[in-house]
Amino acid sequence: MSQIITFGEVLMRLSPEGNKKFIQANLLEFYFGGTEVNVGISIANFGGDVKHISCISNDFVGDTAISYLRKFGVDTSAIVRSSRPLGVYFLEVGAVMRPSTISYNRSHSSFSEIKPSMVDWEKSLEGGEWFHWTGITPALCKGGYETLKEGLILARKQGMTVSADPTYRKGLWQYGENAKDVLNDLLQYSTIFIGGIDEINEALGTSFGYSNEEFIEACKQLMIAFPSIEKVFDKIRTAVNSSWNRIRARMWNGIEFRETADLDITHIIDRIGTGDAFAAGLIYGLQHYDDDFKSMEFASASSALKHTYEGDVNFSSVNEVLGILEGNTTGRFNR
């Protein structure tokens, strides 16, 4: 079976139980995550063959993180170790009109010292069919950008599909590189674009609006600027409040525009990793269905289901996602 390759930081998340603020709490729960590894674990839960490449602390915390990945069947053979600590983030989960709040502690993490010489891309990409990257990794450090670029060049040389989720987080870009220049440099090696109007405007320096007509035109301009990009998929979130959101998706594949129906999530358990669940569902769908719209529907349902799990990872199976697509959204007992 051909592998899906993901590359990025593994983080530990610390949160008070439920919807408490830190000042209310005496106990914290911890989870492992990180945007690219969330994608990898979700695909592994769908039955995919996944390898995650990273740099993780060489201590018992790092050992536990690697054991966590292995528990889901993720190949950790290309992970390197560092004397620096694992990156950490702190999360207060909001409710109703109170938003969730995150604080990161990752600027001197184990992953922050990653450099191209630490990853044997020739060996790591053997048997690989798909490479997934996000804008988080090149934002963290110059070594992350340079290492990722080296992997992408080889992945495309080998004919791999490359999906890009060029998430722009302004607060992460602290090492002196221009975010637009870096992301555009990496987009030239990508074939699937997972993002919407904001990401396209960031890449092109344009000001397209959010209508479907402008989305189509933005996609066309993106494909002109980056000829390797064949398809664009956009997850759209409508927030009623912190506890109630709606999810839908739309696409342009160079031939047709399609849009899914809304999925209502009326009681959100955890919003972290829901975009990653969309990306994972899309990758799985595009590998298993000869239909872009069906793949996008699978991705949207995957994202919706992730809202029902605590932690960063989507634990849904393929059958559970298909159940949502069949209209089984009432949450009735399966007996």
N, C-alpha and C positions, 0 to 999 in steps of 0.2 A: 504494500500500500504506500502510495506517495505521501510524503509528510507535508504538513503546514508548518512553516517556520515563523516564530514570533521572537522579537528582540526588544528588551526593555527592562526597566527597573522593577524589582520586586519590593514591595513596601509592606510594613506592618501597620495596621490601622488600630488605633485605640479609641474606644467609645464608651461613655456611660451606658448603662442598660436603658433600654426603651428610649424615651424622648427627654431624658434628663439633661440639664446643663452640667458642665464639669463642677460648678460650685455646689450643686446638689448632691454630687456622687461621692461615694467612698470606694466603689468597685468599678473596674473597667473591664470590658470585653475586648479581646484582640482577634483580628482577622488578618489574613494575608491577601494581598491583591497587587494592583498596578495595572494600568490600562491594557498593555499588551498581553500580560499573563492572564488577565481576566478573559480576554478573547480566546487564548489558547486552551484554558481549562474548560470553557463552555463548549468549544469544538470537540474536545476530548470526551465530554459528557454526551455529545451526540454520536460518539463512536469514532471520531476522527483520530488520525495519527499525528501527534503534535510534538514539536521540539521547541523548547523555550531556551533562548540564549540570554545570559545575563552575567552580572558580577555581584556576588552575594557575600556577606560577611563570613569570615572563617571562625565562627563561634557556635555556641549551642542555638542561638537564635537563627543563624543561617542554616544550621543543620535541620532545624524544625521547618523552616520555609521550604527547603528542598524536599523534605519528607512529605510536606503538604502537596507539592506539585506531583510527586511520584504517586501519591494516593489516588490521583485522578488519571494516572497512566501517562502523564506528560514526560517526555524524554528530557532528562536534565544533564545529559552527558557533556554538553557544550558549555555548561555553567562554570565560570571561573570564580575563585575565592579571593577575598581581600581582608586585610587587617582592619579596615575601617568598618564602622557599625552599619547595620541595615538601616535604610531610610525608614522614617516613621511619619505618619500623619495622624492628627487628632480630629475627631468628628463629633459634633453635637447634632443629633438628628432633630430637625424641626417638626412642627405639626401645625396643621390648619394655616393660619396667617403668619406663623413664625417660621422663617426659613432655616434650613440647615446651615451650619458654619464649619469650615475646615481651616486648620492651621498645619503647615508642612514643616518637617524637620528633615531635610534631605540634601542640603547644600554641601555637606562633607560626608555623604554616605558612601558605602562601598561602591555603588554604581557610578558615583561621580568621578572615579579615577579610571573608568574604562578607557581603553585606547585600542587602535586597530591591531597592534601587535599581540593583544591578549586573546584575540578570537581567530581561530583557524577556519576561515570561511570556506575554503575548499572542502575540508572535511565536514564542516557543519551543515553545508548545503547538499551533501550527497543524498540523492533520493528525494530531494525537495521538489515539490510541484507548485507551492504557493508561499509567498513571503508577505507578511502583514506588518506594516509600520504605522506609527502615529506621530503627530507633531510634538508629543511630550518628550520623547527621547532626545531629539536634536536640540530641544530647548534647555535641557538640564546642564549640559557641559559640552565643550568643544570636542572632547573625546567621544561623546555619544554621537554627535553629528558625523565625525570622520569615520567612526567604526561602522555606523549605519550605512553611510554612503558606499563604503567599500563592499559591504554585503549586498547592497542593491545593484551595484554595477555587475557583480558576479552573477547574481540571481537573474538579471535580464540577459546576460551573456549566455546563460544556460537555458533560456526560454521559459523561465518561471513566470507565472502570473503574480503581479505585485499589487496589493491593495493598499491604498493610502487613506488614512484618517487624519488629515493635517490640522488637528486641533491646535488652535492658537490660544495660549495662556500667557498673557502679557507679563505677569509676575514672575514667570520662570526664566525669562531670557535675561540673564544677569552677567554673561561672560563676554560680552562685547560684540557678538555677531548680530547682523541684522536679520530679524526673524523672516521677513518676506524673502530676502535673498536666499536664505538657507532652505526654507520650505520649497521654494520654486526650483532650487537646485535638485532637490530630492524628488520632486514631482515628475521630472523628466524621465525617471526610471519606473514610473507607475502606470498601471493599466486600468485599475478600478479606483474611482474616486468616491470616497464615502464622506459626504459633507454637503452643506447647503449654501445658501446665498452668502452668509457671512464669510465662510471659508473661501468661496470663489472670489468674492470682492477683495479679500485679503491677498489672494494670489495674483489677481489681475490689476489691482489698484483701481477697481471700478466701483460703482455705487448702484448696482441693480437692486430693485425692490423685491418683495417677497411673493408677488403674484405668480401663478403658474406660467403665464406668458413670459415674464421676466426671468423666471427660473430656466425655462427652455433656452432663451437667448443667452443667458449666462453660461449654460452648459456648452452651447455651440462655441462661444468665445473661448471657453476653457480648453476645448478640444483642438481649437486652432492654435492656441498658445502652447499646448502640450499634446502633440500628435499621438503619443503613445497611449493616452487615456481614451478608452473605448466606451466606458459606461459611467454614469454618475447616479448615486443613490443618496437620498436625503431623508433623514428621520426628522419629523416635525413634532414638537411637544407643545401642547397648549395647556397651561397651568390654570386650573380653577383656583387652587390654593396649594399649600405644601403637601397636603394629604390626598389631593384629587387632581390627576392629570389625564390628558388624552394623548394618545400616540397614533400617528399615521405616517406614511412614507410616500415618497414620489421618486420618479426616475426618468432619466433620459438616456437612451442607449444608442443615440445617433440615428435612430429610425422612428421610434415612437415614444410618447410621453404616457406614463400610467401613474395612477395614484391609488393607494389603498383606502379602505374605510377606516374611520376612527375606532380605536379600542379604548374604552374607558377604564381607568384604574382609579376606583373610587376610594380606596383606602391603601395608601402607599405604605409598605413596610420598610423599604429601603430603596433610595434612588441611585445610590452609588453603583456604577458598573452597568447601567442600563443601556448606555450608548455602546459599550463594549459587547453587550449581549446582542445588540442589533448587528454589529459588525460580524460577530461570530455566526449568527443565524444567516446572514447574507453569504458569507464564505461557504458555509455548509450547503446552502441552497444552490448557489451557483455551481458547486461541484456535483450536486446530485440531481438537479432538475434542469431540463433543457428549456427553461422558461424563465426569463428575467423577472416577470411580474410575480410568478409563484415564489421565486427565491426571495423577492422583497416582502411578500406577505409572510413568509416563514420568518424573516428577520424581524418584522414588526411585532409578530406574536411572541417571538423570543424576548424582545425588549420588554413587552408588556408583562410577561411572566416574571422577568427578573425583579420587578418592583415588589414581588411577593416574598422574596427571600432576604433574610438578614445577611449582611456581609457584602463583599465586593463581587462575588462569583454567581453566575447563573447555574443553578443545579438542575435545570429542566432537561428532560429526555426528549428525543424526537417525537415520540408518541404524545407527550404532554403538549408540545407545541402544535402538533397536527390537530389535537383535540380542540384547541382554541380556534384554529382555522375552520373547523367543522361546526363552530357555533356553540361549543360547550364552555360557556363563560359564566355559568351560574354558580360554580364552585360546589356542586352537589357531590355527595359521597360517591366514590367508586367502590362498588362491592363485588 
